[in-house]
Each structure stands twice: as structure tokens, then as C-alpha cells.
Amino acid sequence: MTEERVVLLQDVAARAGVSPATASRVLGQGSGRRVGEELRRRVERAAQELGYTANSHARALSRTSSDLVGLVVHDVADPYFATVATGVMKVAADRGLLVLMASTFRDPEREIEFVTALRGQRVRAIVLAGSRVTSRDLNDRLRLEVGRFQAAGGRVAVIGQDLLGTDAVLPDNRGGAKALAEALLGLGHRRFAVLGGERALVTARERVAGFLGPIKAAGLSAEVVYSSFDRDGGRAATERLAASGDLPTCLFAVNDVMAIGAVAALRELGVAVPGRVSVAGFDDIEAVRDQVPALTTVRLPQRYMGERVLELALSDAAGRQPTLLTVPGEVVLRASTAAP
């Protein structure tokens, strides 16, 4: 895909058929002299058609060092993202910066909209925290918006996958899920099911694939049930499994909040955890340590990832390739899993 160049004030003036000075006055860059209503409408329409916002960001950076950074997460109510945000905000506070945070509610279209909006604000950097999606069109459109922001002098770093050509903190989803499957096989489990979350989320796909690798290598199979990537999704998927009348001895949910939903559903159905079905998750959010039974999971250092991603976004990118930091997961066996 060909990357669009940055739209300049001169481009807006040419589209509107006015002088650059007139376009500058309309867009708030020049003197306080009034501009006629007809000319104003022409300039504003041209700016909108051309997507002119990036240059305003560059002017803000040239006048003064912005004290704002943008943080875009999938769901601020999800404890995983809340802890990541804590890490981002700690680094920001240490550097005297303020954080503008937005939640996409897991809608990739909103993520693109937020980047577009933030590049028109006085933000120094943008952090995107959350899985990429499998849609090539959505990724290309987001990459375009990120490129516009970077071309205007902004910086971007992500937590998730390396699909945007930026600095990135990369959780080892496959490796962590693989290690968890090996540990559960070691407990003696041979009948598994996977609560796979949403098919379009790359993170969910990576965790499903990582977990299934050792299962298949052992000559076994596991049913994968897809649902929303949240507590309600974990509950609903577990209820569907139970309705089939063939519960496995071990359930793996691709994140902890889904696993919490799974445990709640099993409890309501009178299925003992781990006496009848063991349950494991991924992430190690704080809540699962105090849950009864405490949840087996794969620990990711979420606060550390938040700290590192903002440090990358604020680092000098001149003349270097994007930095890719892989973060391994650690299997933590707790009371929610036992030998079958």
C-alpha cells in the first residue's frame, strides 16, 4: 500500500483556491484578521477533504515541547489494560507528562478514529495497547494514520503485535500458551477444551495456536469454542460446552477474565473446579490471585509493559529501526488446576 504524504497548508490553499495566508488565517495559524464567510467555508471544506490535521501537530511541537501523550486501550474496564495504563501513567508522571486515555470498547474502527483525533492534538506520542486484528484493510488504514502522525513529528509505540512498523512491546503469547499446555499435560490431563475468544483478534489466535501445539504433538485434540474476549464470553462459551454433555477435564481460556467467567458458569452448573474440571487462563491479572480457587495462568508483567512501551514512544527514533521488545510469559500453577 502506498503511504500518503503529509498534507501541507499550501495543499489546502490550492484546493480552496485561496492564498496560503488566507488559509492560514482560517485555520488559526496566522493573524487575527477576519476572513469572509464564503472563503472560510471553502478553506474548511478543503481541509476536511484532504485530512489536514497533522501539520497543526507539527506546529505545536515546534512552538513548545508538548506535555501530553495519548493512550488508546481496548477496554479500560479490563484489569489487564488498567494495569498497563498504570505503568504508562507512572512513566508519564515521572517525566511531567499528562496522559489522554481513550477506550475503543474493542472496536478497531474507533481505534483508527482516536489516532486521527490525537494527531490533531498537542500530543507528543501515542501508545496503542491491545491486539491487532486479522483484517488487512483495518490494519492498512491504521498504519496510514500512524504514518501521518509520525511524519508530522509524533511518535508511536504499541503493545501487541509488530504490524504497524513502530516500536513494540510483544507479549510472547504463543510461547506462554505452549508452556501452559505442557504443564497441564504434565498434570495428566488428556481431554481439553479451549475458550478461544474472538477469531479476529491476533492475540487470541496466537494463544490458541500456542496451546494446541503440544496437545496435537501428544496425539490429542481439543475443541475450540469462540466467543467475546471478556467475562461474559467465557461464561457463554462454557455453558455451550456443558450443554453438549461432554465437558473436558481441563479448560483453557485465552485470557483471565474469560477464565473467571468460565469458573462462575461451572459453579452455577454444580461442576467442581478443579475436582471435575480444571480451569486455566492467561495474563495473571491481580483478581485471579484472590479468587477461590486461585487461577492457574500465564503471568505477563503488565505494569512493566506499560512502562516500557511509553519509554519507547518517548525515545529518540532518529536514524534507527523500530525496537521490538519480546516479553515472555511465566506459567503459574494454582489451585484451579489439579490432576484429573
Secondary structure, 3 states (H helix, E strand, C coil): CCCCCCCCHHHHHHHHCCCHHHHHHHCCCCCCCCCCHHHHHHHHHHHHHHCCCHHHHHHHHHHCCCCEEEEEECCCCCHHHHHHHHHHHHHHHHCCCEEEEEECCCCHHHHHHHHHHHHCCCEEEEEEECCCECCHHHHHHHHHHHHHHHHCCCEEEEECCCCCCCEEEEECHHHHHHHHHHHHHHCCCCCEEEEEECCCEHHHHHHHHHHHHHHHHCCCCEEEEECCCCHHHHHHHHHHHHHCCCCCCEEEECCHHHHHHHHHHHHHCCCCCCCCCEEECCECCCHHHHCCCCCEEEECCHHHHHHHHHHHHHCCCCCCCCCEEEECCEEECCCCCCCC
